[in-house]
Amino acid sequence: MIILIYYLRNTEVIFSESFISRFEISGRMPKVSVDIPKELYDDLMEHVGENKKFVNLSEAIRTAIRKMLDQLDEIDRRHGRI
């Protein structure tokens, strides 16, 4: 969670309208290109690979996003927004 919040606050995420249109038509997952600090990348990669927690970097990032969204939903529930 802390890694992802740092990651989201310190990176740019860019989606183009044409890409989103292609996603809706094709049904494929959108691709996101981001810049992250080297030290954050290195820390994350210590958990990625054979016999580690995540098979690949994409899976690690997707898992972190899912966990963060679950936590944000819980916060919203506590504040009566859901």
Phi and psi restraints in degrees (value plus and minus 20) as a CYANA .aco file:
   2 ILE   PHI     -82.6   -42.6
   2 ILE   PSI     -62.0   -22.0
   3 ILE   PHI     -80.4   -40.4
   3 ILE   PSI     -66.5   -26.5
   4 LEU   PHI     -87.1   -47.1
   4 LEU   PSI     -60.5   -20.5
   5 ILE   PHI     -81.5   -41.5
   5 ILE   PSI     -66.2   -26.2
   6 TYR   PHI     -79.2   -39.2
   6 TYR   PSI     -64.3   -24.3
   7 TYR   PHI     -79.9   -39.9
   7 TYR   PSI     -67.3   -27.3
   8 LEU   PHI     -90.0   -50.0
   8 LEU   PSI     -54.6   -14.6
   9 ARG   PHI     -95.6   -55.6
   9 ARG   PSI     -41.6    -1.6
  10 ASN   PHI    -136.4   -96.4
  10 ASN   PSI      -0.4    39.6
  11 THR   PHI    -155.7  -115.7
  11 THR   PSI     144.7   184.7
  12 GLU   PHI    -128.4   -88.4
  12 GLU   PSI     113.9   153.9
  13 VAL   PHI    -137.4   -97.4
  13 VAL   PSI     103.3   143.3
  14 ILE   PHI    -142.8  -102.8
  14 ILE   PSI     103.0   143.0
  15 PHE   PHI    -136.4   -96.4
  15 PHE   PSI     112.2   152.2
  16 SER   PHI    -115.3   -75.3
  16 SER   PSI     131.1   171.1
  17 GLU   PHI     -80.0   -40.0
  17 GLU   PSI     -59.1   -19.1
  18 SER   PHI     -84.7   -44.7
  18 SER   PSI     -55.8   -15.8
  19 PHE   PHI     -87.2   -47.2
  19 PHE   PSI     -63.7   -23.7
  20 ILE   PHI     -83.5   -43.5
  20 ILE   PSI     -58.7   -18.7
  21 SER   PHI     -81.2   -41.2
  21 SER   PSI     -62.6   -22.6
  22 ARG   PHI     -84.5   -44.5
  22 ARG   PSI     -57.7   -17.7
  23 PHE   PHI     -81.1   -41.1
  23 PHE   PSI     -66.6   -26.6
  24 GLU   PHI     -82.8   -42.8
  24 GLU   PSI     -55.6   -15.6
  25 ILE   PHI     -96.4   -56.4
  25 ILE   PSI     -65.6   -25.6
  26 SER   PHI    -104.9   -64.9
  26 SER   PSI     -46.8    -6.8
  27 GLY   PHI      60.3   100.3
  27 GLY   PSI     -12.0    28.0
  28 ARG   PHI    -103.6   -63.6
  28 ARG   PSI     140.9   180.9
  29 MET   PHI     -91.4   -51.4
  29 MET   PSI     117.5   157.5
  30 PRO   PHI     -88.2   -48.2
  30 PRO   PSI     131.3   171.3
  31 LYS   PHI    -122.5   -82.5
  31 LYS   PSI     118.4   158.4
  32 VAL   PHI    -142.4  -102.4
  32 VAL   PSI     111.4   151.4
  33 SER   PHI    -128.5   -88.5
  33 SER   PSI     107.1   147.1
  34 VAL   PHI    -156.6  -116.6
  34 VAL   PSI     136.1   176.1
  35 ASP   PHI    -125.8   -85.8
  35 ASP   PSI     110.9   150.9
  36 ILE   PHI    -150.0  -110.0
  36 ILE   PSI     131.4   171.4
  37 PRO   PHI     -80.8   -40.8
  37 PRO   PSI     123.6   163.6
  38 LYS   PHI     -76.5   -36.5
  38 LYS   PSI     -61.8   -21.8
  39 GLU   PHI     -86.1   -46.1
  39 GLU   PSI     -53.8   -13.8
  40 LEU   PHI     -88.8   -48.8
  40 LEU   PSI     -63.6   -23.6
  41 TYR   PHI     -80.0   -40.0
  41 TYR   PSI     -67.0   -27.0
  42 ASP   PHI     -81.2   -41.2
  42 ASP   PSI     -62.9   -22.9
  43 ASP   PHI     -81.6   -41.6
  43 ASP   PSI     -63.2   -23.2
  44 LEU   PHI     -85.5   -45.5
  44 LEU   PSI     -61.3   -21.3
  45 MET   PHI     -86.3   -46.3
  45 MET   PSI     -36.5     3.5
  46 GLU   PHI     -87.2   -47.2
  46 GLU   PSI     -35.9     4.1
  47 HIS   PHI    -128.2   -88.2
  47 HIS   PSI     -15.3    24.7
  48 VAL   PHI    -135.8   -95.8
  48 VAL   PSI     113.5   153.5
  49 GLY   PHI     114.0   154.0
  49 GLY   PSI    -199.9  -159.9
  50 GLU   PHI     -79.4   -39.4
  50 GLU   PSI     115.1   155.1
  51 ASN   PHI      43.2    83.2
  51 ASN   PSI       4.8    44.8
  52 LYS   PHI    -141.5  -101.5
  52 LYS   PSI    -197.4  -157.4
  53 LYS   PHI     -84.7   -44.7
  53 LYS   PSI     -59.1   -19.1
  54 PHE   PHI    -139.3   -99.3
  54 PHE   PSI     121.3   161.3
  55 VAL   PHI     -90.1   -50.1
  55 VAL   PSI     -60.8   -20.8
  56 ASN   PHI    -168.3  -128.3
  56 ASN   PSI     150.2   190.2
  57 LEU   PHI     -82.4   -42.4
  57 LEU   PSI     -60.1   -20.1
  58 SER   PHI     -79.2   -39.2
  58 SER   PSI     -63.0   -23.0
  59 GLU   PHI     -85.8   -45.8
  59 GLU   PSI     -57.8   -17.8
  60 ALA   PHI     -83.1   -43.1
  60 ALA   PSI     -64.3   -24.3
  61 ILE   PHI     -87.9   -47.9
  61 ILE   PSI     -64.4   -24.4
  62 ARG   PHI     -79.8   -39.8
  62 ARG   PSI     -61.6   -21.6
  63 THR   PHI     -83.9   -43.9
  63 THR   PSI     -63.1   -23.1
  64 ALA   PHI     -83.3   -43.3
  64 ALA   PSI     -60.6   -20.6
  65 ILE   PHI     -84.8   -44.8
  65 ILE   PSI     -65.5   -25.5
  66 ARG   PHI     -78.9   -38.9
  66 ARG   PSI     -64.2   -24.2
  67 LYS   PHI     -84.5   -44.5
  67 LYS   PSI     -63.1   -23.1
  68 MET   PHI     -82.4   -42.4
  68 MET   PSI     -62.6   -22.6
  69 LEU   PHI     -84.3   -44.3
  69 LEU   PSI     -59.5   -19.5
  70 ASP   PHI     -80.4   -40.4
  70 ASP   PSI     -63.1   -23.1
  71 GLN   PHI     -86.8   -46.8
  71 GLN   PSI     -58.5   -18.5
  72 LEU   PHI     -86.8   -46.8
  72 LEU   PSI     -57.6   -17.6
  73 ASP   PHI     -81.7   -41.7
  73 ASP   PSI     -61.7   -21.7
  74 GLU   PHI     -83.8   -43.8
  74 GLU   PSI     -61.8   -21.8
  75 ILE   PHI     -81.2   -41.2
  75 ILE   PSI     -65.1   -25.1
  76 ASP   PHI     -81.0   -41.0
  76 ASP   PSI     -60.6   -20.6
  77 ARG   PHI     -80.5   -40.5
  77 ARG   PSI     -65.4   -25.4
  78 ARG   PHI     -82.6   -42.6
  78 ARG   PSI     -49.8    -9.8
  79 HIS   PHI    -116.4   -76.4
  79 HIS   PSI     -12.0    28.0
  80 GLY   PHI      52.4    92.4
  80 GLY   PSI       2.4    42.4
  81 ARG   PHI    -111.4   -71.4
  81 ARG   PSI     -27.6    12.4
